[in-house]
Amino acid sequence: MRGFLLKNWLKKTMILVIGIGLNIAGRYIAHHFVLPVWLDMIGTCIASYYGGLWIGILAGLSNNLIFAIYDPTVLIYAATSVTAAILIHVFMKKGFINNI
């Protein structure tokens, strides 16, 4: 039982780290190429889908907190990240996006 909990915790931690990394890479790509899209939500959506609700919320919030160091106006988009994580999780539970 203890080994299962450790593996589950490690899996969720890795999903969180990958989600944060994808968010940072997406924001950098969108900013560098001056793209009119939010590529920093990809990691939040993936983390919410594979890791669960709280992992998705943590990935979105940490992304906004990291970039708020340089630009405090980014904190307003934390609500968007949390909402996206919640919606992805709800849609997944309802069966709307189970065949990604």
PLY file of the C-alpha trace (Angstrom):
ply
format ascii 1.0
element vertex 100
property float x
property float y
property float z
element edge 99
property int vertex1
property int vertex2
end_header
0.00 0.00 0.00
2.80 2.39 0.88
4.60 1.72 -2.40
1.41 2.45 -4.34
0.97 5.80 -2.59
4.58 6.71 -3.27
4.26 5.81 -6.95
1.00 7.77 -7.22
2.57 10.82 -5.56
5.63 10.58 -7.83
3.42 10.28 -10.92
1.37 13.34 -9.97
4.51 15.32 -9.18
5.97 14.49 -12.58
2.72 15.50 -14.31
2.79 18.79 -12.41
6.41 19.49 -13.40
5.71 18.62 -17.04
2.61 20.83 -17.02
4.56 23.78 -15.63
7.33 23.19 -18.17
4.84 23.12 -21.05
3.23 26.31 -19.78
6.58 28.10 -19.63
7.65 26.82 -23.05
4.30 27.75 -24.58
4.44 31.27 -23.19
7.99 31.70 -24.45
7.07 30.46 -27.95
3.97 32.67 -28.15
5.91 35.71 -26.93
8.97 35.07 -29.11
7.02 34.61 -32.34
4.41 37.25 -31.40
1.53 34.79 -31.75
-1.98 35.97 -30.82
-2.74 32.78 -28.86
-2.31 31.58 -25.29
0.05 28.67 -25.56
0.69 28.79 -21.82
-2.58 26.94 -21.16
-1.48 23.71 -22.82
0.37 22.49 -19.74
-2.57 23.36 -17.49
-4.97 21.39 -19.68
-2.68 18.37 -19.89
-1.98 18.43 -16.15
-5.69 18.64 -15.38
-6.51 15.78 -17.75
-3.81 13.36 -16.61
-3.15 14.49 -13.04
-6.56 15.52 -11.81
-8.24 18.70 -10.71
-5.76 19.88 -8.10
-2.70 19.15 -10.22
-4.20 21.21 -13.07
-5.01 24.08 -10.74
-1.49 24.00 -9.28
0.07 23.98 -12.75
-1.99 27.00 -13.85
-1.43 28.97 -10.67
2.29 28.29 -10.52
2.64 29.43 -14.13
0.97 32.74 -13.30
2.98 33.18 -10.11
6.25 32.56 -11.94
5.51 35.14 -14.62
4.06 37.62 -12.10
7.63 38.20 -10.93
8.32 40.01 -14.20
4.83 41.31 -15.02
2.33 41.62 -12.13
-0.62 42.03 -14.51
-0.35 38.30 -15.29
-1.94 37.50 -11.91
-5.34 38.43 -13.33
-5.13 35.45 -15.66
-4.85 33.07 -12.72
-8.65 32.93 -12.70
-8.60 31.84 -16.34
-6.10 29.08 -15.61
-8.11 27.78 -12.65
-11.34 27.89 -14.68
-9.71 25.99 -17.57
-8.40 23.31 -15.20
-11.83 22.90 -13.61
-13.62 22.72 -16.97
-11.18 20.17 -18.39
-11.63 18.01 -15.31
-15.44 18.28 -15.38
-15.63 17.54 -19.10
-13.34 14.55 -18.64
-15.51 13.17 -15.81
-18.67 13.63 -17.91
-17.05 11.73 -20.81
-16.93 14.59 -23.32
-13.17 14.44 -23.94
-12.24 10.85 -23.18
-10.95 10.08 -26.66
-8.08 12.57 -26.95
0 1
1 2
2 3
3 4
4 5
5 6
6 7
7 8
8 9
9 10
10 11
11 12
12 13
13 14
14 15
15 16
16 17
17 18
18 19
19 20
20 21
21 22
22 23
23 24
24 25
25 26
26 27
27 28
28 29
29 30
30 31
31 32
32 33
33 34
34 35
35 36
36 37
37 38
38 39
39 40
40 41
41 42
42 43
43 44
44 45
45 46
46 47
47 48
48 49
49 50
50 51
51 52
52 53
53 54
54 55
55 56
56 57
57 58
58 59
59 60
60 61
61 62
62 63
63 64
64 65
65 66
66 67
67 68
68 69
69 70
70 71
71 72
72 73
73 74
74 75
75 76
76 77
77 78
78 79
79 80
80 81
81 82
82 83
83 84
84 85
85 86
86 87
87 88
88 89
89 90
90 91
91 92
92 93
93 94
94 95
95 96
96 97
97 98
98 99
